[in-house]
Amino acid sequence: MSPARLPGTPSLLRAINDRAALELLLDKGPLTRAQLGELTGLSKVTASQLVERLEERQLVARVGELAGGRGPNAQLYAVVPSSAYVIGVEVGPTQVVAASADITGAVTSRVEVTTRGADDPVGLVHNAVIEAATQAQAPWDRVRRVVLGTPGLVDPATGDIAFAVDLPKWHHGLLAALRSDLDRPVAFENDVNLAAIAEARVGAARGVDDFVLIWLSRGVGLAVVLGGKLHRGHSGGAGEIGYLPVPGAPLPDDARQRSHRGLTGSFQRTVSAEAVRDMAGAAGFGSATGAAALEAAVAAGVDGEPVLDELARRVALGVVAVCVVLDPSLVVLAGDIGSAGGAALASRVQEQVARLAPVSPTVVTTQVPQDPVLRGALLTGVASTREEVFTTTPASA
């Protein structure tokens, strides 16, 4: 008999009901046993047994009373935030940022550790993760997983780093070393992919099944979401849009010879933070960073419009190349350059794309401007942890 057709055992049905109740408590807040029964369609007796099971598993607890009815006040129950934790880590060329979140998704700590002078990636991550857990007062046995966002490629088959821009010490085999050191499930994910996950869950792409996120910063990247799922590609290279050949920029001599300085492709050279800084500086908006220079151009109003027009033209070349193949309904501009350009840049890119191709995606600015990679790592970890914790069949079943 196919597993899909196996009859529902009592333990399986209890696990399904428990999962439904936990999701309701997370979505709607504290509820009484009667409210849980009504919302799940379970009888009062079954709902009471369900709550007792979840209390025994220390997943829910009484948090108050609901007054107003006949007889004694009804007890209110909520998910215990400290029942499980996850740690998200964003790895950059100059620092590692780690944060923890409890099973409700609430962020409970955030720490920053410099990478300067650090030759041991395992020790670096170990210190950041342990410090994040300590600050959150999270018992280590309740930390269920660690999700790391890094630049570059992550091998879809092994989950290991295939190539990390600006991180020469990060290498194949690091995933196993971290899992052994932390004694916890550890996962790598491309940083731009994590930013797209954050955008899909809490940002501009909520409820959108097909969208792309273009990351404009020191590095340039792309995340593709199709049918609500990330598309990573055969080798993990989906999204390396920095190598896209575009008019007006030289082609790389050998794309296989990746520089520690990052991508050197055509599109990268025209829209990176460095390119934006130089372009804006030539127009009289000099600044130390591309984002600051672009913000100055936006603030200048009419005087800054030529900078926005030129950048929109450049960005549109990459957007068109992606959209005529994938035809997404939405394009999100993210990274510090995407955020700095704001609606003024997004609207211009949308107009340029409509002129250049028979597709008309909506182009918007990210709605997750703070720590999008870290936010995506935490959201990924929390989702996996809930799946694991909430669907575990009770031992007593």
C-alpha positions in Angstrom: 0.0 0.0 0.0 1.3 3.5 -0.9 2.3 5.6 2.2 -0.1 8.3 0.9 -3.0 5.9 1.3 -2.1 4.5 4.7 -5.1 4.9 7.1 -4.7 7.6 9.8 -3.5 6.1 13.0 -4.6 7.6 16.3 -1.1 8.9 16.9 -0.9 10.5 13.5 -4.3 12.2 13.9 -3.2 13.5 17.3 0.0 14.9 15.8 -2.0 16.6 13.0 -4.5 18.1 15.5 -1.6 19.3 17.8 0.1 21.0 14.8 -3.2 22.7 13.8 -3.7 24.0 17.4 -0.1 25.3 17.7 -0.4 27.1 14.4 -3.7 28.7 15.5 -2.1 29.8 18.8 0.8 31.4 16.9 -1.6 33.1 14.4 -4.3 34.3 16.7 -2.7 34.6 20.1 -3.8 33.1 23.4 -7.0 31.0 23.1 -9.1 28.9 25.5 -9.7 25.2 25.1 -13.3 25.9 23.9 -11.9 28.4 21.3 -9.4 25.9 20.1 -12.1 23.2 19.8 -14.3 25.6 17.8 -11.5 26.7 15.5 -10.2 23.1 14.9 -13.6 21.5 14.7 -12.7 19.2 17.6 -15.1 18.3 20.5 -14.6 19.8 23.9 -13.2 16.6 25.3 -10.7 16.1 22.4 -9.6 19.8 22.6 -9.0 19.4 26.3 -6.9 16.3 25.8 -5.0 18.1 23.1 -4.2 21.0 25.4 -3.1 18.6 28.1 -0.7 16.8 25.7 0.8 20.1 24.6 1.2 21.2 28.2 3.0 17.9 29.0 5.3 18.5 26.0 6.0 22.1 27.4 4.8 23.6 24.1 1.9 25.6 25.5 1.3 27.1 28.9 -1.5 29.0 30.7 -1.0 32.7 30.3 -4.2 34.2 31.8 -8.0 33.9 32.0 -10.9 34.9 29.8 -13.6 36.5 31.9 -17.2 37.2 31.0 -18.9 33.8 30.7 -21.0 31.8 33.2 -19.1 29.9 35.8 -15.3 30.0 36.4 -13.2 32.1 34.0 -11.7 30.1 31.1 -8.0 29.5 31.0 -6.1 31.1 28.1 -3.2 29.2 26.6 -0.3 30.3 24.4 2.7 28.7 22.8 5.8 28.7 25.1 8.3 31.0 23.3 11.3 29.3 24.9 10.3 25.8 23.8 12.8 26.1 20.9 15.3 28.6 19.4 17.1 29.1 16.2 20.3 31.0 15.4 20.6 33.0 12.1 24.1 34.1 11.0 25.0 36.6 8.2 28.6 36.3 7.1 30.2 39.3 5.4 33.8 40.3 4.5 34.3 42.4 7.6 31.9 41.0 10.2 29.7 38.1 11.3 26.3 39.0 12.7 24.3 36.4 14.6 20.8 36.6 16.0 18.5 34.2 17.8 14.8 33.9 17.6 12.4 31.8 19.6 9.8 29.5 18.1 7.3 32.3 17.8 9.7 34.2 15.5 10.5 36.9 18.0 14.1 38.0 17.8 15.7 37.6 21.2 19.4 38.6 20.7 21.8 40.1 18.1 25.6 40.1 18.2 28.3 41.4 15.9 31.8 39.8 15.6 34.6 41.2 13.4 36.2 38.9 10.9 39.5 40.9 10.8 42.4 38.7 11.9 40.1 35.6 12.2 41.7 32.7 10.3 39.4 30.0 11.7 35.8 30.2 10.3 34.6 27.4 12.7 35.8 29.3 15.7 34.4 32.6 14.4 30.9 31.1 13.9 31.1 29.2 17.1 31.8 32.3 19.2 29.1 34.3 17.4 26.4 31.6 17.8 27.2 30.8 21.4 27.1 34.5 22.3 23.8 35.0 20.5 22.3 32.0 22.5 23.8 33.3 25.8 22.4 36.8 25.3 19.0 35.3 24.6 19.3 33.1 27.7 18.5 30.2 25.4 19.5 26.8 26.8 21.7 25.1 24.3 19.6 22.0 24.3 16.7 24.1 23.0 18.7 25.6 20.1 17.3 23.5 17.3 19.3 24.7 14.2 21.7 27.3 12.8 21.2 28.9 9.4 24.1 30.8 7.8 23.8 33.3 4.9 27.0 33.8 2.9 27.9 35.4 -0.4 28.6 33.1 -3.4 27.5 29.6 -4.3 26.1 26.9 -2.1 26.1 23.4 -3.6 22.4 22.2 -3.8 23.5 18.6 -3.6 25.7 18.8 -0.5 24.6 22.0 1.1 28.3 23.0 1.3 29.9 26.2 0.2 31.2 25.9 -3.4 32.5 29.4 -3.6 32.2 32.4 -1.2 33.0 35.8 -2.5 35.4 37.7 -0.2 35.7 34.7 2.1 38.8 32.8 1.1 39.0 30.9 4.3 35.4 29.5 3.8 35.8 26.2 1.9 34.3 22.9 1.0 34.0 20.7 4.1 33.1 23.6 6.4 29.5 22.5 6.8 30.5 19.2 8.3 33.1 20.9 10.6 30.4 23.3 11.9 27.9 20.6 12.5 30.5 18.6 14.4 31.6 21.7 16.4 28.1 22.9 17.3 26.4 19.5 17.5 23.3 21.0 15.9 21.8 21.0 12.4 23.6 23.7 10.4 22.6 24.9 6.9 24.2 27.3 4.5 22.2 29.5 2.1 23.1 32.2 -0.4 22.6 35.6 1.2 20.5 37.0 -1.6 18.3 34.0 -1.5 17.7 34.6 2.2 16.9 38.2 1.5 14.2 37.0 -1.0 12.8 34.6 1.7 12.4 37.6 4.0 10.8 39.6 1.2 8.3 36.8 0.6 7.4 36.3 4.2 7.3 39.8 5.6 8.2 42.2 2.8 7.0 43.4 -0.6 6.5 39.9 -2.1 4.0 38.6 0.4 1.4 36.5 -1.4 3.4 36.6 -4.7 4.3 33.2 -6.2 6.6 34.4 -9.0 9.1 37.2 -8.3 12.7 38.1 -8.6 14.9 40.1 -6.2 17.8 42.0 -7.5 20.5 42.8 -4.9 22.4 46.0 -5.7 25.2 46.6 -3.3 29.0 46.1 -3.2 28.1 42.8 -4.9 25.2 42.3 -7.3 23.0 39.2 -7.2 19.6 37.8 -8.0 17.2 35.5 -6.3 14.5 33.7 -8.3 11.2 32.5 -6.7 8.9 30.4 -8.9 5.7 28.9 -7.7 6.6 30.0 -4.2 9.9 28.2 -4.2 13.5 29.3 -4.5 15.2 28.3 -7.8 18.8 27.6 -7.1 19.9 25.9 -10.3 21.8 22.8 -11.1 25.1 24.0 -9.5 23.7 26.7 -7.2 24.6 29.3 -9.7 21.1 30.6 -10.5 21.2 34.3 -9.7 24.8 35.1 -10.6 23.5 38.1 -12.6 26.8 40.0 -12.0 28.2 38.0 -14.9 25.4 39.0 -17.3 26.9 40.7 -20.4 25.5 44.1 -21.0 26.3 46.9 -23.5 29.0 49.4 -22.4 31.0 47.1 -20.1 33.8 44.7 -20.9 33.3 41.0 -20.6 35.4 39.0 -18.1 38.4 37.3 -19.6 37.7 34.0 -17.8 34.7 33.9 -15.5 36.1 30.7 -13.9 39.0 32.8 -12.4 37.0 34.5 -9.7 38.7 37.3 -7.9 38.7 37.5 -4.1 37.4 41.0 -4.8 34.1 39.6 -6.0 32.4 39.4 -9.3 33.9 41.1 -12.3 31.2 40.6 -14.9 29.7 43.2 -17.1 26.5 43.9 -15.2 28.4 44.0 -11.9 30.7 46.7 -13.3 27.8 49.0 -14.3 25.4 48.8 -11.2 27.6 47.9 -8.2 27.9 50.4 -5.3 31.3 51.3 -6.6 29.9 52.1 -10.1 27.1 54.1 -8.6 29.5 56.1 -6.4 31.6 57.0 -9.4 28.6 57.8 -11.6 27.0 60.0 -9.0 30.3 61.6 -8.1 30.8 62.6 -11.8 27.4 64.4 -11.6 28.4 66.4 -8.5 27.1 64.0 -5.8 30.4 62.9 -4.4 30.3 60.7 -1.3 32.3 57.9 0.4 29.7 55.2 -0.6 27.4 54.5 -3.5 24.3 54.5 -1.3 25.1 57.9 0.3 25.8 59.4 -3.2 22.5 58.0 -4.5 20.6 59.3 -1.5 22.1 62.7 -2.2 21.0 62.6 -5.8 17.4 61.6 -4.7 17.3 64.4 -2.2 18.4 66.9 -4.8 15.2 66.5 -6.7 15.4 67.7 -10.3 19.1 68.2 -10.1 19.6 64.5 -9.2 17.2 63.1 -11.9 20.0 62.4 -14.5 21.7 60.1 -12.0 18.5 58.2 -11.3 17.7 58.0 -15.1 21.2 56.6 -15.9 21.1 54.1 -13.1 17.6 53.0 -14.0 18.7 52.5 -17.6 21.6 50.3 -16.4 19.5 48.3 -13.9 16.8 47.8 -16.5 19.2 45.9 -18.8 19.5 43.2 -16.1 15.9 43.2 -15.3 14.8 42.8 -18.9 17.3 39.9 -19.4 15.7 38.1 -16.5 12.1 39.0 -17.1 11.9 38.0 -20.8 12.9 34.5 -19.7 10.9 34.1 -16.4 8.1 36.7 -16.8 7.7 37.3 -13.1 4.9 39.6 -11.8 7.2 41.4 -9.4 10.7 42.7 -9.3 12.2 43.8 -5.9 15.2 46.1 -5.8 17.2 45.4 -2.6 20.6 46.0 -1.1 21.8 49.4 0.0 21.7 50.8 -3.5 18.2 49.5 -4.1 17.0 50.9 -0.8 18.8 54.2 -1.4 17.2 54.6 -4.8 13.7 54.0 -3.3 10.5 54.6 -5.3 12.2 57.1 -7.6 14.6 54.4 -8.9 12.0 51.6 -8.9 9.5 53.6 -11.0 12.1 54.5 -13.5 13.3 50.9 -13.9 9.7 49.8 -14.4 9.3 52.4 -17.2 12.6 51.4 -18.8 11.6 47.7 -18.8 8.2 48.4 -20.4 10.0 50.3 -23.2 12.6 47.5 -23.8 10.6 44.3 -23.7 7.0 42.9 -24.0 6.8 42.3 -20.3 5.6 44.6 -17.6 6.5 43.5 -14.1 5.8 45.7 -11.2 9.1 47.0 -9.8 9.3 48.0 -6.1 11.8 48.7 -3.4 12.4 46.2 -0.7 10.2 46.4 2.4 12.9 44.7 4.5 15.6 47.3 4.7 17.1 46.2 8.0 19.1 43.0 8.1 17.2 41.2 5.3 19.8 38.4 5.1 19.7 37.8 8.8 15.9 38.0 8.8 15.7 35.4 6.1 18.0 33.1 8.0 15.9 33.3 11.1 12.7 32.9 9.2 14.1 29.8 7.4 15.3 28.3 10.7 12.0 29.0 12.5 10.0 27.4 9.7 12.1 24.3 9.7 12.0 24.1 13.5 8.3 24.4 13.7 7.9 21.7 11.1 10.1 19.5 13.3 8.7 20.3 16.7 5.1 20.7 15.8 4.7 17.5 13.8 6.6 15.3 16.2 4.3 12.4 17.2 4.0 12.4 21.0 5.9 9.6 22.6 2.8 8.7 24.6 0.7 8.2 21.5 
